[in-house]
Amino acid sequence: MQQTRQTQQTQHEQTQPTQPASTPESNAIGTHIGAVVYFSSASENTARFIAHCRLPDVGINVYRIPLRPKDAPLVVDEPFVIVVPTYGGGDISKALPPQVRRFLNDRGNRSQLRGVIASGNTNFGDAFCAAGDVIAAKCHVPFLYSFELTGTPEDMRKVREGLRGFFLRLAAAETDRSD
């Protein structure tokens, strides 16, 4: 069963047409250092959090995963950290929004993923921010930060400064490898 599912997924990935890279929702100001991709439901909680982080001010492009399935798929061709809400009301098997799953099923997008940040509701108990756990485990990337619902000003500051440092360290490591 597992092998069949993996084969079907691989076939799905190979048959998807290659799409041109998408344009950021917000472009980095000054020196570009990385990107954030986020998903926000109709509640806009994650969108407000991302806006208040002011990521373009520190050199980070911002992309949004489309809410509606009929919208053109997002294609990102630069290293990014994904920011996702946790769904499922405490059911870990339903923690990942389907739009995020679809986005990460694209091999090109997944190859650029460098880390994950998740939001959640502490009422979900052990499933608090479980979408981050799922992505980190399946994609073998670090789970960088978690916050509740819309986050606090302190969460926003930590995410902005943390992402800036993360992308600068990532760039330095890539430079060291090329020397």
N, C-alpha and C positions, 0 to 999 in steps of 0.2 A: 504494500500500500504506500509506504513512504517513498520507495523508489519511483512508483508510478506518479505520485504527486510531484516529485522533483523533475521527472522527465517532462511532465505536462508544463511545469513552470518554465523549464529551459526552452521547450518548444515555443511557449508563449512569448518569451523574451526574444527569441530569434526571429519570430515572425512580425514583431512590432516594427512599423516603419520608422526610420530615423527621422527625428524632428529637428528643426533648427533650434539653436539655443534660445531660451526665453530672455526677455529684457527684465532687469530688476524692477521691482515696484518702487524702490528708493535706491538711488546710486550713492556710492561712497563719496564723501567729500574729502578732498586732499588725497593723500597716499592710500591707495586701495590695498587692503591687507587680507581680505577674506570675504565670506558671505554667510548669511543666515537664510535658511529656508524655513518657513513656518506654515502651519495650518491653523485656521481659526474657523469655528463653526459660525452659524448665524448669530450667536450671542456676541461675537466679536471680542470676547475676553482676551484671547491670545493676541489678536490684532492690536488692541489697546496696550497690552503689555509691551509688545514689540515697539510700537510707536513711542511709548514713554522711555524706552531704553536709549533712544537717539543713536542707534548704531551707525548710521551714515556719518555722524560727526566724528567717529573714531576710525573711519576708513572701511566700513563693512557694508557691502551690498546687501539688500534685503529683497527676497523673493517670496511670493505667496503661492501655496498650492491651491489650485482652484477648488471651490466648494462644490460646484455642479459637475456631474459626470460628462455633460455635453460640452463643457468648456474645453478649449485646447489644452493638451497636457503640458505641464511645466517640464522644461528640459534645462538642467543646470550643468554648465561645463567648467565650473571652477570649484575648488574645495569649499565645503560648507559644513556648518553645524545645523542640525534640524531642531526646531522647537515645536513641540506637539502637546496638545491637551490629552488627557486620559479619558477615554469613554468607558462604558460598560457598567457603571454604577456599582463597581466592586467585583465584577466578573472579569478576571484577568484575561480570559479567552476573547473578550470583546473590547479590551483596553485600547487597541490601535484603531484609529479612525480609518475607514476603508479608503478614503482619498489618499492617506499617507501610505497605506499598504500598496496601492496602485503606483504611486510615485516611486517608492523604493523598489518595486518589482522591475523597474526599468534599470537594466544593468549599467548604463551610462551614468544615470543619476546616483545609483548606489556606489559606484566606483569613486565618486567625489566626496562621499560622506566621511566626515572626520570625527564627529561627536554628536551627542544628543543632550538636549535640555527638555525636561517635561514638567507640565503642570498637572495638578490633580486636586482632589477634594479629600481632606483627611477623614471625611465620613466614609470613604471607600475602604478604610482599614488597611489591610495588607496590600490592597491593590492601589494605594496612593501612588500616583505617578508611574503606574505599571507600564504605560506606553513606552517610557524611557527604558525600563528594564528589558522589555521585549526587543526594542530596536538595538540596544547595546549588545544584547546576547546574540541576536541573529546576524547582526552586521559586524560584530567584533570591533566596536568603537567604544570609547569611554563615555560613560554617563556623567556629564559634567556638572549638572545642577538641577535641582527640583524646587518648585515653588507652589504655593497653594492658590488656586483659583486665578485671580487677576494679579497676584503678587503685591509686594509692598514697594515703596520707594527704595528701601534697602536692597530688595531683590533686584530691582532694575539697575541700581548702581553696580552690584556685584556681577550681574550678567554682562553689562557693558564693559566693565574693567576686566572681568575674567575672559571674555571673548577676545578682547584686544590682546591681552597677554598670551592667550592660547594661540592665536594666529601668528603673532610675532615669534613665538617659540617654534611653531610649525615651520615657518619660513626659514628660521635659523637652522633648524635640523635639516631641511632640504638643501640649504646652501652647503652645510658641512658634508652631506653625502655626495654632492657634486664636485667637491674639491679633491 
